[in-house]
């Protein structure tokens, strides 16, 4: 007898959709087979009823140390990145280990309920006591049976421009972070920005870690640190182990430089993370009209063969007062903001919160629905990724390492229409699907 059987799930492969039974035992996918009338005995059976089965959602960029602090000690009234940093600098002295741990775990529960089982969180290490880092290192261990949590040593106030910035980055690496961060556009000078990238690369190489830098998160067409980061990734051979997050200055680059940049980034093999919700809110704050929206050139980078993922970035903190830790909401906003609206492009937005984000985190064989891999997945009551994004579908079931950790029952609407009996409305376009 196996531990878990999922019956009649819709699995989409390169050959198209098919109905399958999933056999799970000891936290691992044991078999993926066409639906059978004679399934094996199982301790637990989930009847998928044709729901879409997908590898879990992946969050490539969030700041768990700052979540749920919006309005503390004051609100970011200007809505700018810079006032957000100022507000956070005022909140940092109030941090305690329990404060950070409790807020982070609350948001991770939201993520799990929404089907996100892999999270990369930046944690501010421009703090002499590294309170937030120690708290999130504890959280990483506490949630490891459900969520894989990667931690990025993020120098919010700079590496070269912050007192002891280099020492704190090194100390974070010693304490066990998974990724090294940087913020070159925030450094005092361009020279400091370039040097900060070199410092980050040096630390990452010495400790065998990945790099994820906040890069060019500014509406300044002269902010071009991504070319430096990509070139370092290419010349050191770190390639896909490097990620440039935000890159909002791309929204201000001219066509000639953009053409050159796409070649540099594609050659380097690095990942990009676009955070549409937060950067639509933060960018263009110094413009009148026309007002820049300041986002990564997602469509163009995808066409150039660059791996791009979508991240939430902030959840109810000094930079963004909203947020629900829902990757489908992020993909929905990203489809609009980056004008990825053809059916195949909308499906690509789904990939940017699943397998493209997984590639950014370097999950490899630890991710995906295939025999021998960890049995982590979501069931979505939808026909395909396009349908998920269009209706912003939430998962009915979330399974982590073979354990059912979350269920969300359907919430149908009963409509009473003039001259007709009451009927249930599910808001799903009716169409034939050939299996």
Buried (B, 14 or more C-beta within 10 A) or exposed (E): EBBBBBBBBBBBEEEEBBBBBBBBBEBBBBBBEEBEEEBBEBEBEBEBEBBBBBBBBBBBBBBBBBBBBBBBEEEBEEBBBBBBBBBBBEBBEEBEBEBBBEBBBBBBBBBBBBBBBBBBBBBBBBBEEBBBBBBBBBBBEBBEEBBBBBBBBBBBBBBBBBEEBBEBBBBBBEBEBBBBBBBBBBBEEBEBBBBBBBBBBBBBBEBEBBBBBBBBBBBBBEBBBBBBBBBBBBEBEBBBBBBBBBBBBBBBBEEEBBEEBBEBBBBBBBBBBBBBBBBBBBBBBEEEEEEBBBBBBBBBBBEBEBBBBBBBBBBBBBBBBEBBBBBBBBBBBBBEBBEBEEEEBBBBBBBBBBBBBBBBBBBEEEBBBEEEBBBBBBBBBBBBBBBBBBBEBBBBBBBBBBBEBBEBEEEEEEEEEEEEEEEEEEEEEEEEEEE
